[in-house]
Structures are given as C-alpha cells and as structure tokens.
C-alpha cells in the first residue's frame, strides 16, 4: 500500500511539475508572439520608409538627369524618353 502511495505521490509531483512547465511555456509563447507582432509592425514601417526613400531617390535622380551636363547628355535623353514612354502608357490606359 505504501508503494502505491509513493507512486501516486511521485505521479502528482510530476504532473504538477509538468503543469508548471506548461504554464511557463505558454507565457513564453505569448511573449514571443507579442514580440513577433511588434517586429512585424516595425518591418512594415521600415518597408514604407524604404519605399518613400526610393521614390525620393528616383525623383532626385530624374531632377539631376534633367538638369544635366555635357557629361551625361545621353543619360538625360534616355531618362526623358523613359518619362515620355510612361506618359504614353498612362494616356493609353486612360483612353481604354
């Protein structure tokens, strides 16, 4: 009978230990989920910033190309032709 009590006692201790570990793991999981959400939001913000900076860079590059100098006349012409193609594409899409 004592053996059964000892076994039951050991089993209860193991169950309690497992429950405590389960609770600890759930808390850790929740913390990691919160951190993951935070990092996803931060990444999204950074992606928006990157897109904005890329647009500004493109505008600056176009402005510098249009100002142009004798050294980059071909690049200036190429950029102007590219802009004309974009405008033509927009006009064709609007007329559809």
ZADRENDO-476786 format. One record per residue: residue number from 1; residue in one letter; z, x, y of N, C-alpha, C, O in turn. Coordinates in nm, 4 decimals, decimal comma, always signed. Layout:
+-----+------+----------+----------+----------+----------+----------+----------+----------+----------+----------+----------+----------+----------+
: pos : code :     n.pz :     n.px :     n.py :    ca.pz :    ca.px :    ca.py :     c.pz :     c.px :     c.py :     o.pz :     o.px :     o.py :
+-----+------+----------+----------+----------+----------+----------+----------+----------+----------+----------+----------+----------+----------+
: NUM :    a :        Z :        X :        Y :        Z :        X :        Y :        Z :        X :        Y :        Z :        X :        Y :
...
+-----+------+----------+----------+----------+----------+----------+----------+----------+----------+----------+----------+----------+----------+
//
This chain:
+-----+------+----------+----------+----------+----------+----------+----------+----------+----------+----------+----------+----------+----------+
: pos : code :     n.pz :     n.px :     n.py :    ca.pz :    ca.px :    ca.py :     c.pz :     c.px :     c.py :     o.pz :     o.px :     o.py :
+-----+------+----------+----------+----------+----------+----------+----------+----------+----------+----------+----------+----------+----------+
:   1 :    x :  +0,0000 :  +0,0807 :  -0,1190 :  +0,0000 :  +0,0000 :  +0,0000 :  +0,0000 :  +0,0859 :  +0,1266 :  -0,0641 :  +0,0543 :  +0,2268 :
:   2 :    x :  +0,0748 :  +0,1956 :  +0,1172 :  +0,0794 :  +0,2863 :  +0,2311 :  -0,0574 :  +0,3479 :  +0,2582 :  -0,0957 :  +0,3712 :  +0,3729 :
:   3 :    x :  -0,1289 :  +0,3733 :  +0,1511 :  -0,2631 :  +0,4306 :  +0,1678 :  -0,3538 :  +0,3338 :  +0,2444 :  -0,4314 :  +0,3748 :  +0,3308 :
:   4 :    x :  -0,3430 :  +0,2090 :  +0,2123 :  -0,4253 :  +0,1082 :  +0,2795 :  -0,3872 :  +0,1000 :  +0,4269 :  -0,4747 :  +0,0886 :  +0,5128 :
:   5 :    x :  -0,2590 :  +0,1055 :  +0,4569 :  -0,2138 :  +0,1027 :  +0,5954 :  -0,2634 :  +0,2258 :  +0,6715 :  -0,3059 :  +0,2173 :  +0,7867 :
:   6 :    x :  -0,2568 :  +0,3398 :  +0,6036 :  -0,3046 :  +0,4625 :  +0,6655 :  -0,4559 :  +0,4554 :  +0,6912 :  -0,5048 :  +0,4956 :  +0,7968 :
:   7 :    x :  -0,5267 :  +0,4040 :  +0,5933 :  -0,6718 :  +0,3892 :  +0,6090 :  -0,7046 :  +0,2924 :  +0,7223 :  -0,7951 :  +0,3167 :  +0,8021 :
:   8 :    x :  -0,6301 :  +0,1829 :  +0,7279 :  -0,6506 :  +0,0849 :  +0,8346 :  -0,6177 :  +0,1449 :  +0,9705 :  -0,6877 :  +0,1203 :  +1,0687 :
:   9 :    x :  -0,5145 :  +0,2207 :  +0,9754 :  -0,4752 :  +0,2852 :  +1,0999 :  -0,5830 :  +0,3847 :  +1,1453 :  -0,6198 :  +0,3886 :  +1,2627 :
:  10 :    x :  -0,6318 :  +0,4634 :  +1,0520 :  -0,7395 :  +0,5582 :  +1,0841 :  -0,8655 :  +0,4850 :  +1,1296 :  -0,9328 :  +0,5266 :  +1,2239 :
:  11 :    x :  -0,8952 :  +0,3774 :  +1,0617 :  -1,0129 :  +0,2984 :  +1,0969 :  -0,9985 :  +0,2392 :  +1,2370 :  -1,0939 :  +0,2404 :  +1,3148 :
:  12 :    x :  -0,8805 :  +0,1877 :  +1,2692 :  -0,8552 :  +0,1322 :  +1,4022 :  -0,8707 :  +0,2393 :  +1,5096 :  -0,9283 :  +0,2146 :  +1,6156 :
:  13 :    x :  -0,8190 :  +0,3572 :  +1,4812 :  -0,8305 :  +0,4673 :  +1,5761 :  -0,9768 :  +0,5048 :  +1,5981 :  -1,0196 :  +0,5291 :  +1,7110 :
:  14 :    x :  -1,0522 :  +0,5089 :  +1,4896 :  -1,1944 :  +0,5429 :  +1,5014 :  -1,2710 :  +0,4353 :  +1,5784 :  -1,3565 :  +0,4662 :  +1,6613 :
:  15 :    x :  -1,2397 :  +0,3101 :  +1,5505 :  -1,3055 :  +0,2001 :  +1,6215 :  -1,2709 :  +0,2067 :  +1,7697 :  -1,3583 :  +0,1910 :  +1,8549 :
:  16 :    x :  -1,1442 :  +0,2297 :  +1,8005 :  -1,1020 :  +0,2397 :  +1,9397 :  -1,1700 :  +0,3583 :  +2,0085 :  -1,2152 :  +0,3485 :  +2,1226 :
:  17 :    x :  -1,1760 :  +0,4691 :  +1,9369 :  -1,2425 :  +0,5874 :  +1,9922 :  -1,3908 :  +0,5589 :  +2,0181 :  -1,4449 :  +0,5968 :  +2,1219 :
:  18 :    x :  -1,4547 :  +0,4928 :  +1,9239 :  -1,5964 :  +0,4586 :  +1,9400 :  -1,6180 :  +0,3611 :  +2,0553 :  -1,7155 :  +0,3729 :  +2,1295 :
:  19 :    x :  -1,5274 :  +0,2651 :  +2,0702 :  -1,5389 :  +0,1705 :  +2,1811 :  -1,5222 :  +0,2412 :  +2,3154 :  -1,5944 :  +0,2131 :  +2,4110 :
:  20 :    x :  -1,4263 :  +0,3330 :  +2,3211 :  -1,4073 :  +0,4097 :  +2,4440 :  -1,5313 :  +0,4937 :  +2,4759 :  -1,5740 :  +0,5030 :  +2,5910 :
:  21 :    x :  -1,5866 :  +0,5530 :  +2,3739 :  -1,7083 :  +0,6327 :  +2,3948 :  -1,8251 :  +0,5442 :  +2,4368 :  -1,9056 :  +0,5827 :  +2,5216 :
:  22 :    x :  -1,8339 :  +0,4264 :  +2,3776 :  -1,9388 :  +0,3315 :  +2,4147 :  -1,9264 :  +0,2920 :  +2,5616 :  -2,0261 :  +0,2883 :  +2,6338 :
:  23 :    x :  -1,8048 :  +0,2626 :  +2,6054 :  -1,7824 :  +0,2275 :  +2,7456 :  -1,8208 :  +0,3432 :  +2,8375 :  -1,8848 :  +0,3237 :  +2,9409 :
:  24 :    x :  -1,7812 :  +0,4623 :  +2,7984 :  -1,8146 :  +0,5796 :  +2,8777 :  -1,9663 :  +0,5989 :  +2,8865 :  -2,0198 :  +0,6295 :  +2,9930 :
:  25 :    x :  -2,0336 :  +0,5810 :  +2,7745 :  -2,1798 :  +0,5962 :  +2,7724 :  -2,2487 :  +0,4871 :  +2,8542 :  -2,3506 :  +0,5130 :  +2,9181 :
:  26 :    x :  -2,1948 :  +0,3670 :  +2,8529 :  -2,2518 :  +0,2591 :  +2,9341 :  -2,2376 :  +0,2899 :  +3,0830 :  -2,3302 :  +0,2679 :  +3,1610 :
:  27 :    x :  -2,1207 :  +0,3411 :  +3,1213 :  -2,1005 :  +0,3790 :  +3,2609 :  -2,1965 :  +0,4902 :  +3,3018 :  -2,2568 :  +0,4869 :  +3,4090 :
:  28 :    x :  -2,2086 :  +0,5881 :  +3,2134 :  -2,3010 :  +0,6983 :  +3,2416 :  -2,4443 :  +0,6465 :  +3,2512 :  -2,5204 :  +0,6900 :  +3,3376 :
:  29 :    x :  -2,4806 :  +0,5553 :  +3,1642 :  -2,6149 :  +0,4977 :  +3,1666 :  -2,6391 :  +0,4229 :  +3,2975 :  -2,7459 :  +0,4360 :  +3,3574 :
:  30 :    x :  -2,5416 :  +0,3454 :  +3,3419 :  -2,5552 :  +0,2723 :  +3,4682 :  -2,5696 :  +0,3677 :  +3,5861 :  -2,6494 :  +0,3439 :  +3,6768 :
:  31 :    x :  -2,4920 :  +0,4755 :  +3,5844 :  -2,5038 :  +0,5752 :  +3,6912 :  -2,6429 :  +0,6378 :  +3,6925 :  -2,7028 :  +0,6573 :  +3,7982 :
:  32 :    x :  -2,6929 :  +0,6687 :  +3,5736 :  -2,8261 :  +0,7283 :  +3,5646 :  -2,9349 :  +0,6298 :  +3,6075 :  -3,0330 :  +0,6692 :  +3,6705 :
:  33 :    x :  -2,9178 :  +0,5032 :  +3,5740 :  -3,0140 :  +0,4021 :  +3,6174 :  -3,0157 :  +0,3900 :  +3,7694 :  -3,1220 :  +0,3792 :  +3,8305 :
:  34 :    x :  -2,8962 :  +0,3918 :  +3,8301 :  -2,8879 :  +0,3858 :  +3,9766 :  -2,9537 :  +0,5088 :  +4,0399 :  -3,0279 :  +0,4980 :  +4,1375 :
:  35 :    x :  -2,9251 :  +0,6242 :  +3,9829 :  -2,9851 :  +0,7473 :  +4,0356 :  -3,1369 :  +0,7434 :  +4,0195 :  -3,2102 :  +0,7878 :  +4,1079 :
:  36 :    x :  -3,1836 :  +0,6906 :  +3,9070 :  -3,3273 :  +0,6794 :  +3,8828 :  -3,3924 :  +0,5889 :  +3,9876 :  -3,4982 :  +0,6220 :  +4,0410 :
:  37 :    x :  -3,3297 :  +0,4755 :  +4,0170 :  -3,3831 :  +0,3844 :  +4,1186 :  -3,3872 :  +0,4532 :  +4,2546 :  -3,4842 :  +0,4400 :  +4,3293 :
:  38 :    x :  -3,2819 :  +0,5257 :  +4,2851 :  -3,2753 :  +0,5972 :  +4,4119 :  -3,3873 :  +0,7009 :  +4,4217 :  -3,4520 :  +0,7140 :  +4,5256 :
:  39 :    x :  -3,4090 :  +0,7731 :  +4,3142 :  -3,5144 :  +0,8755 :  +4,3143 :  -3,6540 :  +0,8132 :  +4,3211 :  -3,7446 :  +0,8691 :  +4,3828 :
:  40 :    x :  -3,6704 :  +0,6988 :  +4,2581 :  -3,7998 :  +0,6296 :  +4,2657 :  -3,8264 :  +0,5857 :  +4,4092 :  -3,9378 :  +0,6012 :  +4,4593 :
:  41 :    x :  -3,7252 :  +0,5312 :  +4,4752 :  -3,7407 :  +0,4903 :  +4,6151 :  -3,7714 :  +0,6102 :  +4,7040 :  -3,8562 :  +0,6026 :  +4,7930 :
:  42 :    x :  -3,7024 :  +0,7201 :  +4,6794 :  -3,7260 :  +0,8412 :  +4,7583 :  -3,8679 :  +0,8926 :  +4,7364 :  -3,9344 :  +0,9343 :  +4,8312 :
:  43 :    x :  -3,9143 :  +0,8897 :  +4,6117 :  -4,0502 :  +0,9340 :  +4,5813 :  -4,1529 :  +0,8451 :  +4,6497 :  -4,2530 :  +0,8939 :  +4,7021 :
:  44 :    x :  -4,1281 :  +0,7144 :  +4,6491 :  -4,2200 :  +0,6222 :  +4,7156 :  -4,2264 :  +0,6491 :  +4,8656 :  -4,3339 :  +0,6470 :  +4,9255 :
:  45 :    x :  -4,1099 :  +0,6746 :  +4,9257 :  -4,1068 :  +0,7078 :  +5,0681 :  -4,1841 :  +0,8359 :  +5,0958 :  -4,2585 :  +0,8449 :  +5,1934 :
:  46 :    x :  -4,1658 :  +0,9348 :  +5,0090 :  -4,2366 :  +1,0621 :  +5,0265 :  -4,3881 :  +1,0446 :  +5,0089 :  -4,4674 :  +1,1094 :  +5,0772 :
:  47 :    x :  -4,4267 :  +0,9569 :  +4,9170 :  -4,5696 :  +0,9316 :  +4,8973 :  -4,6295 :  +0,8663 :  +5,0222 :  -4,7412 :  +0,8995 :  +5,0621 :
:  48 :    x :  -4,5562 :  +0,7744 :  +5,0831 :  -4,6035 :  +0,7113 :  +5,2061 :  -4,6146 :  +0,8139 :  +5,3183 :  -4,7109 :  +0,8132 :  +5,3950 :
:  49 :    x :  -4,5152 :  +0,9022 :  +5,3274 :  -4,5207 :  +1,0088 :  +5,4277 :  -4,6405 :  +1,0996 :  +5,4040 :  -4,7093 :  +1,1391 :  +5,4981 :
:  50 :    x :  -4,6649 :  +1,1324 :  +5,2768 :  -4,7778 :  +1,2183 :  +5,2435 :  -4,9099 :  +1,1527 :  +5,2825 :  -4,9975 :  +1,2179 :  +5,3394 :
:  51 :    x :  -4,9243 :  +1,0246 :  +5,2522 :  -5,0471 :  +0,9532 :  +5,2883 :  -5,0674 :  +0,9540 :  +5,4392 :  -5,1784 :  +0,9746 :  +5,4882 :
:  52 :    x :  -4,9587 :  +0,9315 :  +5,5119 :  -4,9662 :  +0,9317 :  +5,6575 :  -5,0077 :  +1,0690 :  +5,7092 :  -5,0924 :  +1,0801 :  +5,7978 :
:  53 :    x :  -4,9475 :  +1,1723 :  +5,6534 :  -4,9822 :  +1,3086 :  +5,6964 :  -5,1261 :  +1,3442 :  +5,6602 :  -5,1939 :  +1,4138 :  +5,7358 :
:  54 :    x :  -5,1724 :  +1,2969 :  +5,5455 :  -5,3119 :  +1,3231 :  +5,5074 :  -5,4083 :  +1,2557 :  +5,6041 :  -5,5106 :  +1,3134 :  +5,6410 :
:  55 :    x :  -5,3752 :  +1,1322 :  +5,6455 :  -5,4595 :  +1,0625 :  +5,7429 :  -5,4602 :  +1,1366 :  +5,8770 :  -5,5649 :  +1,1517 :  +5,9399 :
:  56 :    x :  -5,3431 :  +1,1823 :  +5,9196 :  -5,3354 :  +1,2573 :  +6,0450 :  -5,4139 :  +1,3878 :  +6,0357 :  -5,4822 :  +1,4276 :  +6,1300 :
:  57 :    x :  -5,4029 :  +1,4536 :  +5,9202 :  -5,4766 :  +1,5783 :  +5,9000 :  -5,6272 :  +1,5535 :  +5,9046 :  -5,7024 :  +1,6301 :  +5,9648 :
:  58 :    x :  -5,6693 :  +1,4454 :  +5,8400 :  -5,8121 :  +1,4123 :  +5,8400 :  -5,8601 :  +1,3845 :  +5,9826 :  -5,9670 :  +1,4305 :  +6,0225 :
:  59 :    x :  -5,7807 :  +1,3092 :  +6,0591 :  -5,8175 :  +1,2792 :  +6,1978 :  -5,8225 :  +1,4067 :  +6,2810 :  -5,9125 :  +1,4243 :  +6,3630 :
:  60 :    x :  -5,7271 :  +1,4944 :  +6,2602 :  -5,7246 :  +1,6216 :  +6,3331 :  -5,8444 :  +1,7078 :  +6,2953 :  -5,9056 :  +1,7714 :  +6,3811 :
:  61 :    x :  -5,8770 :  +1,7096 :  +6,1685 :  -5,9921 :  +1,7868 :  +6,1222 :  -6,1209 :  +1,7327 :  +6,1830 :  -6,2076 :  +1,8092 :  +6,2253 :
:  62 :    x :  -6,1329 :  +1,5994 :  +6,1872 :  -6,2515 :  +1,5380 :  +6,2475 :  -6,2590 :  +1,5724 :  +6,3947 :  -6,3657 :  +1,6064 :  +6,4458 :
:  63 :    x :  -6,1453 :  +1,5635 :  +6,4635 :  -6,1430 :  +1,5951 :  +6,6063 :  -6,1824 :  +1,7402 :  +6,6308 :  -6,2609 :  +1,7688 :  +6,7212 :
:  64 :    x :  -6,1292 :  +1,8306 :  +6,5520 :  -6,1646 :  +1,9716 :  +6,5674 :  -6,3110 :  +1,9966 :  +6,5344 :  -6,3762 :  +2,0800 :  +6,5972 :
:  65 :    x :  -6,3617 :  +1,9250 :  +6,4370 :  -6,5013 :  +1,9422 :  +6,3992 :  -6,5929 :  +1,8890 :  +6,5086 :  -6,6947 :  +1,9504 :  +6,5405 :
:  66 :    x :  -6,5564 :  +1,7745 :  +6,5658 :  -6,6388 :  +1,7145 :  +6,6705 :  -6,6363 :  +1,8009 :  +6,7965 :  -6,7387 :  +1,8166 :  +6,8631 :
:  67 :    x :  -6,5193 :  +1,8573 :  +6,8293 :  -6,5122 :  +1,9477 :  +6,9443 :  -6,6088 :  +2,0629 :  +6,9206 :  -6,6867 :  +2,1012 :  +7,0079 :
:  68 :    x :  -6,6011 :  +2,1153 :  +6,8020 :  -6,6962 :  +2,2138 :  +6,7540 :  -6,7129 :  +2,3371 :  +6,8403 :  -6,6790 :  +2,3391 :  +6,9586 :
:  69 :    x :  -6,7647 :  +2,4359 :  +6,7788 :  -6,8035 :  +2,5581 :  +6,8472 :  -6,9306 :  +2,6066 :  +6,7798 :  -6,9771 :  +2,5464 :  +6,6830 :
:  70 :    x :  -6,9851 :  +2,7123 :  +6,8292 :  -7,1095 :  +2,7614 :  +6,7707 :  -7,0899 :  +2,8066 :  +6,6275 :  -7,1857 :  +2,8094 :  +6,5502 :
:  71 :    x :  -6,9696 :  +2,8417 :  +6,5910 :  -6,9430 :  +2,8915 :  +6,4558 :  -6,9480 :  +2,7808 :  +6,3507 :  -6,9819 :  +2,8072 :  +6,2353 :
:  72 :    x :  -6,9149 :  +2,6584 :  +6,3885 :  -6,9112 :  +2,5531 :  +6,2867 :  -7,0012 :  +2,4352 :  +6,3226 :  -6,9630 :  +2,3203 :  +6,3007 :
:  73 :    x :  -7,1166 :  +2,4607 :  +6,3757 :  -7,2118 :  +2,3542 :  +6,4098 :  -7,2550 :  +2,2792 :  +6,2845 :  -7,2650 :  +2,1565 :  +6,2856 :
:  74 :    x :  -7,2803 :  +2,3523 :  +6,1769 :  -7,3226 :  +2,2857 :  +6,0524 :  -7,2127 :  +2,1953 :  +5,9981 :  -7,2401 :  +2,0857 :  +5,9492 :
:  75 :    x :  -7,0905 :  +2,2407 :  +6,0065 :  -6,9786 :  +2,1571 :  +5,9611 :  -6,9650 :  +2,0338 :  +6,0494 :  -6,9368 :  +1,9245 :  +6,0004 :
:  76 :    x :  -6,9852 :  +2,0514 :  +6,1799 :  -6,9788 :  +1,9394 :  +6,2730 :  -7,0860 :  +1,8373 :  +6,2395 :  -7,0582 :  +1,7176 :  +6,2329 :
:  77 :    x :  -7,2083 :  +1,8838 :  +6,2183 :  -7,3183 :  +1,7934 :  +6,1822 :  -7,2886 :  +1,7206 :  +6,0517 :  -7,3118 :  +1,6003 :  +6,0396 :
:  78 :    x :  -7,2371 :  +1,7948 :  +5,9546 :  -7,2049 :  +1,7355 :  +5,8253 :  -7,0990 :  +1,6266 :  +5,8404 :  -7,1094 :  +1,5203 :  +5,7792 :
:  79 :    x :  -6,9980 :  +1,6531 :  +5,9214 :  -6,8916 :  +1,5547 :  +5,9424 :  -6,9442 :  +1,4309 :  +6,0142 :  -6,9071 :  +1,3185 :  +5,9803 :
:  80 :    x :  -7,0303 :  +1,4514 :  +6,1130 :  -7,0897 :  +1,3377 :  +6,1845 :  -7,1751 :  +1,2554 :  +6,0895 :  -7,1696 :  +1,1325 :  +6,0929 :
:  81 :    x :  -7,2537 :  +1,3203 :  +6,0053 :  -7,3350 :  +1,2478 :  +5,9068 :  -7,2464 :  +1,1700 :  +5,8098 :  -7,2794 :  +1,0579 :  +5,7710 :
:  82 :    x :  -7,1352 :  +1,2291 :  +5,7713 :  -7,0422 :  +1,1610 :  +5,6822 :  -6,9846 :  +1,0364 :  +5,7496 :  -6,9723 :  +0,9309 :  +5,6873 :
:  83 :    x :  -6,9494 :  +1,0502 :  +5,8780 :  -6,8969 :  +0,9348 :  +5,9520 :  -7,0027 :  +0,8258 :  +5,9651 :  -6,9712 :  +0,7074 :  +5,9528 :
:  84 :    x :  -7,1255 :  +0,8636 :  +5,9895 :  -7,2346 :  +0,7656 :  +6,0005 :  -7,2522 :  +0,6922 :  +5,8679 :  -7,2723 :  +0,5707 :  +5,8665 :
:  85 :    x :  -7,2449 :  +0,7657 :  +5,7555 :  -7,2568 :  +0,7012 :  +5,6243 :  -7,1428 :  +0,6012 :  +5,6023 :  -7,1649 :  +0,4917 :  +5,5505 :
:  86 :    x :  -7,0219 :  +0,6390 :  +5,6416 :  -6,9083 :  +0,5468 :  +5,6283 :  -6,9298 :  +0,4214 :  +5,7123 :  -6,9017 :  +0,3104 :  +5,6672 :
:  87 :    x :  -6,9797 :  +0,4392 :  +5,8349 :  -7,0065 :  +0,3247 :  +5,9228 :  -7,1142 :  +0,2362 :  +5,8626 :  -7,1016 :  +0,1137 :  +5,8633 :
:  88 :    x :  -7,2205 :  +0,2974 :  +5,8102 :  -7,3282 :  +0,2204 :  +5,7476 :  -7,2742 :  +0,1420 :  +5,6272 :  -7,3112 :  +0,0264 :  +5,6067 :
:  89 :    x :  -7,1882 :  +0,2038 :  +5,5492 :  -7,1303 :  +0,1352 :  +5,4344 :  -7,0466 :  +0,0162 :  +5,4784 :  -7,0545 :  -0,0914 :  +5,4191 :
:  90 :    x :  -6,9663 :  +0,0356 :  +5,5827 :  -6,8850 :  -0,0759 :  +5,6353 :  -6,9732 :  -0,1897 :  +5,6851 :  -6,9449 :  -0,3066 :  +5,6590 :
:  91 :    x :  -7,0788 :  -0,1560 :  +5,7561 :  -7,1711 :  -0,2591 :  +5,8081 :  -7,2359 :  -0,3343 :  +5,6930 :  -7,2482 :  -0,4567 :  +5,6973 :
:  92 :    x :  -7,2774 :  -0,2612 :  +5,5903 :  -7,3426 :  -0,3288 :  +5,4767 :  -7,2441 :  -0,4197 :  +5,4035 :  -7,2829 :  -0,5264 :  +5,3558 :
:  93 :    x :  -7,1167 :  -0,3791 :  +5,3938 :  -7,0171 :  -0,4634 :  +5,3284 :  -6,9860 :  -0,5870 :  +5,4119 :  -6,9605 :  -0,6942 :  +5,3572 :
:  94 :    x :  -6,9880 :  -0,5725 :  +5,5436 :  -6,9625 :  -0,6872 :  +5,6299 :  -7,0773 :  -0,7873 :  +5,6272 :  -7,0566 :  -0,9076 :  +5,6427 :
:  95 :    x :  -7,1976 :  -0,7365 :  +5,6076 :  -7,3119 :  -0,8259 :  +5,6114 :  -7,3333 :  -0,8995 :  +5,4789 :  -7,4165 :  -0,9900 :  +5,4716 :
:  96 :    x :  -7,2614 :  -0,8629 :  +5,3771 :  -7,2767 :  -0,9297 :  +5,2465 :  -7,2093 :  -1,0619 :  +5,2413 :  -7,2136 :  -1,1294 :  +5,1384 :
+-----+------+----------+----------+----------+----------+----------+----------+----------+----------+----------+----------+----------+----------+
//
